[in-house]
Amino acid sequence: MEEQEMQLKGKKVTDKFTESVYVLANEPSVALYRLQEHVRRSLPELAQHKADMQRWEEQSQGAIYTVEYACSAVKSLVDSSVYFRSVEGLLKQAISIRDHMNAAAQGHSPEEPPLPSSP
């Protein structure tokens, strides 16, 4: 009977020890320690990702600005087509006047050049 009591007491001791180890392993301070270790390992990589994202955002903003500026320039060219047509008409009149002056200088009189029209 003494051996059975010893086994029973041994079982109780091991059960209590197992329970103590289980409680100790799951204690909140241990969980916080594990969380801290995880953060310490993950933080450098997360910081690098953040820096990469900021750099990509800056590059994207630069590209957006460039595209908007180019669109504005194209729109300005389209809007200035009226002025280009006016300049074209004035150049045609200037060529006609030049031809008339050259012909007059050579002694013949070609037909009169058209009068310049105001735009």
C-alpha positions in Angstrom: 0.0 0.0 0.0 2.9 2.3 0.6 3.9 1.9 -3.0 0.4 2.9 -4.2 0.5 6.0 -2.0 3.9 6.9 -3.4 2.6 6.6 -6.9 -0.5 8.6 -6.1 1.7 11.4 -4.5 4.1 11.2 -7.5 1.2 11.6 -9.9 -0.2 14.6 -7.9 3.2 16.2 -7.9 3.7 15.7 -11.7 0.2 17.0 -12.4 0.8 20.1 -10.3 4.1 20.6 -12.0 2.6 20.2 -15.4 -0.2 22.7 -14.5 2.4 25.1 -13.2 4.5 24.9 -16.4 1.3 25.3 -18.5 0.2 28.4 -16.5 3.7 29.8 -16.6 4.0 29.2 -20.4 0.7 31.0 -21.0 1.1 33.9 -18.5 0.4 37.3 -20.1 4.0 38.5 -19.5 5.3 35.6 -21.6 2.7 36.5 -24.3 3.9 40.1 -24.3 7.5 39.0 -24.5 6.7 36.8 -27.5 4.8 39.8 -29.1 7.8 42.0 -28.4 10.1 39.5 -30.1 7.8 39.3 -33.1 7.7 43.1 -33.4 11.5 43.3 -33.1 11.9 40.8 -35.9 9.2 42.3 -38.2 9.8 46.0 -37.6 12.9 46.5 -39.9 11.1 44.8 -42.8 8.0 46.9 -42.2 10.0 50.1 -42.0 11.7 49.2 -45.4 8.3 48.6 -47.0 7.1 52.0 -45.7 10.2 53.7 -47.1 9.7 51.9 -50.4 6.0 53.0 -50.5 6.9 56.6 -49.8 9.5 56.6 -52.5 7.0 55.1 -55.0 4.4 57.7 -54.0 6.9 60.5 -54.7 7.8 59.0 -58.1 4.1 58.6 -58.9 3.4 62.2 -57.9 6.2 63.3 -60.2 4.9 61.3 -63.1 1.4 62.6 -62.5 2.7 66.2 -62.5 4.6 65.5 -65.8 1.5 64.0 -67.5 -0.7 66.9 -66.3 1.8 69.4 -67.6 2.0 67.6 -71.0 -1.8 67.5 -71.2 -1.9 71.2 -70.5 0.7 71.9 -73.2 -1.2 69.9 -75.8 -4.5 71.6 -74.8 -2.7 75.0 -75.2 -1.5 74.0 -78.7 -5.0 72.9 -79.7 -6.5 76.2 -78.3 -3.8 78.2 -80.3 -4.8 76.7 -83.7 -6.8 79.9 -84.3 -3.6 81.9 -84.0 -1.7 79.5 -86.2 -4.3 80.0 -88.9 -4.0 83.7 -88.6 -0.2 83.5 -88.9 -0.6 81.3 -91.9 -2.8 83.8 -93.6 -0.4 86.7 -92.8 2.5 84.6 -94.2 0.6 84.0 -97.4 -0.1 87.8 -97.7 3.6 88.6 -97.0 4.7 86.1 -99.7 2.2 87.6 -102.2 3.5 91.2 -101.4 7.1 90.0 -101.7 6.3 88.5 -105.1 4.6 91.7 -106.2 7.6 93.8 -105.0 10.1 91.6 -106.8 8.0 91.8 -110.0 7.8 95.6 -109.7 11.5 95.8 -109.2 12.1 93.8 -112.4 9.9 96.2 -114.3 6.6 94.3 -114.8 3.4 94.9 -113.0 1.7 91.8 -111.9 -1.8 91.9 -110.6 -2.3 93.8 -107.4 -1.8 91.9 -104.1 -4.8 91.6 -101.9 -5.0 94.0 -99.0 -4.1 92.6 -95.6 -7.2 91.7 -93.7 -7.3 92.2 -89.9 -7.7 89.0 -87.9 
